[in-house]
């Protein structure tokens, strides 16, 4: 009986261990259109759902501010992160999937503003979404490299705070994804306009993780290459980016 009891006890712990690690925890932001527009919508959300279906995995989405994705990956709270994440060369232990979208950046200003060109922004306040727990990120680094000392850069935890600051005039422009700027031009009741043509930034948009999850990223890469050739992907892409 003692042996049987030990067997059942071992089976109990094994089942609990596997059940606790059966799914993939996907960190994402709460709102970053068109990549994330709600808990279940947005290009990135629906794209990952398709990938998880193809991998026959249950994926649980965990929402947080953008900069928290980095620490949550490091702590193991989440397995991967998505949501308009621009990939970048990293020496900090972060890894990325193959890019599944181009990454471009643009200045977004109020439609009624007298700002007509980037030159008019010199010395002005530029809002940038905080992408790392210690500040900065791909968009911040781009401004520091190409416009060092020419702007007052204000960091925001999320898209809602950034676009509210622009709407209220707390900042003169938001530096953001080209696709995000197009979304606000089309859905902002005429309040916003793009100041410049989108410029390339980073290495594309992809899935972020940590080096210990390289095998998982490899699985996603295989499915990304397959999925991008299907009508499902084309339909999803056109539903979010057909007007670009």
N, C-alpha and C positions, 0 to 999 in steps of 0.2 A: 504493500500500500504506500509505503514511503516513497518508493521509486515512481509509482503512478502519480503521486501528489507532486513530486518534483517535476515530472514531465508536464503536467497540466500548468504548474506555476511558470515553467519556462515558456510554454506555448502562450500563456496569457501575456507575459512581457513581450514576447516576439510580435504578437498581434498588435499590441498597443504601440510598439515602436514603429512597425510598418505603417499602421494607420496614421500615426502622427507625422509621417514623412512621405505619405503617398502622393500628395499634391505639390504643385509648384506655387510658391507665394510670389506674386507679381506686385512690386511696388510701383505706384504711379501717382501723378498729381491729381488734384480735385478738378481743376479746370485749366485747360491750355489748348484752346481751339486752334486748328481743327483736329489736333491729335487726341485730345481728351475733352469731350463736351459734357459728359455726365458719367455716372458710375458705370454705365454699360454702353456708352456711345463715344464715338470719336474714332478716327482712323486707326490709331495705335491700339486702342482697346479691342476693336473688332478684328484687327490684323492678328493680334496675339491670340484671341479666341480661336481663330481659324488654325493657327499653328498648334495650339494645344489640342484641338480636336484631331489634327493629323498625327500628333504624337500620342494620342489616346491618354492624355493627362488631364487631371482636374486642376484648373488654375484659379487661385483665389487672389482677387485684387485687394491691395491694401493702399489706401489713399493717404497722402502726406504732402507737406511742402517740398518743393523741388530739391532744396539743399539737403533735406533729411534722407533722400534716397541713398546718398553716399554712405552715411554712417549706418543706415539700416542694412545695407549690403555687407559692410564690414562686420557688423554684429551678428549677422545671420538671421535677422528678423525677416528678411525677404531673400529670395533666390536670384531674382532678376529685377530690372527696373526698366520701364518704358514711359514715354510721354514727351515726344518731341526732343529726345536726348541727342544732341549733336556729339558725334564720336570725336575723340581727340587722342593724340599720342599720350600714353600715360606711363608714368614710372611709379605710380602709387598703388599698384596692385589691381587696378580696374581693367577689365577686358570688355570687348564689344563684339557683337555679332557682325555679320556682313551688313552694310548699310542697305536699307530698303526704301529710303527716300533721299532726295537731294537735300542738303542743308544750305539755306541762304538767309541773309540778314538784311534788314531794312530799317530806316528811321520812320516812325509813325508820329504824325503831329496832328494837332487839332485842325479841322477843315477851315475854320475861320482865322487861323493864325496868319500873321504877316511873314512867317518864315517860309521862304521860297526855295532855299538851297541849303546844302550842308554848311556852307560858309556862314550862313545866318545863325548857325547853332554855336559858333565859337563863344566860349565863356558861359554858355547856357547849361541848364540842368537836364541831364539825360538819364532816364530811368532804365535800369537793367535788372532783370530777374536774377536773384542770387542763386547760383548753381552749385555752390559747394558750402559745406558747413563752416569753413573758415573764410567765406566770402569769395567774390570773383567767379570765374568760370570762363567758358569759351567766348561768350559775347563780351564780357568784361575785358578779357585778354586781347580780343580783337581791337577794341577801342584804345586800350593802352598801347598797343603796338602801332596802330595807324594814326591815332589822334592823341598821343601822349600829352597830357597837360592842357589840352584844348577845351575839354568839357569838365563840368562838375558832374561826376557820376554818382547817382543815387541808387542803392541796391534795395530791391523789394523781395519779400519772401515768396510771393506768388503773383500770378497773372492778374487776379482781381485787384490787388493793391496797386499794381503797376498801371493798369488801365484807368482805375479810379483817380490816381494821382494826375494822369495826363488829362482826363476829362475835367478835373477841378482846377487845372492850371498850376499844380504844385511842381510839375516838371514841364519842360518845353518840348520834349520828344521822348518816345520810348524806342529803344533799340531792341528789336525782336525778330523772330522768324518771319521770312517773307510770306509764308502761308498764313501765319497768324495775323499779319498786317492786312492781308487780303480779306480775311474773315471779318475784321473790324471795319474795313471799308464797306463791306457788303451788309453787315449786320449791326452797325453802330448808329443807325438812324441818321446817317449823313454827317456825323460829328468828327470823323477821322479821315485822314488821307495819308498815303505814302509819299515820302519826300524824295525818294530816290529809287532807282531800279535795284532790285535785290542783288546782293553780291555774295559770292561763294564764301562759306565759313565752315571750318572743320572738315571732317571727312565723310559727311553724310549723317543721316539719322539712323540709329540702330538700337539694339537691346544692350543694356549695360549689366555687367555682373562683376564678380571677383574671380581671381585666378583659380581658386579651389573649385569653381563651377565650370571649368573649361570643357569638360565632357558634355555638360548640358548645353552650353553655347554651340558646341559642334553639332549636336542634334538639331538645334534650332536652325543653324546655317544650312543644313541639308534640306530642311523643309522650306526655308525661305527660297532657295533656288528652285525648288519644285513648284511652290505656290505661285511665284511670280509669273509662271508660264500658263496659269489657268484662267478661265473666264471669271472665276470667283474673285481673283485678285484685281483683274481689270475693272470689274463692276464696282468693287469697293473703292478702288482708286478714283474712278470717274465720279463716284457719288460725293467725294470730298474735294477733289482737285480738278474736276472737269472744266471749271471756269478759269483756271490759271493759264 
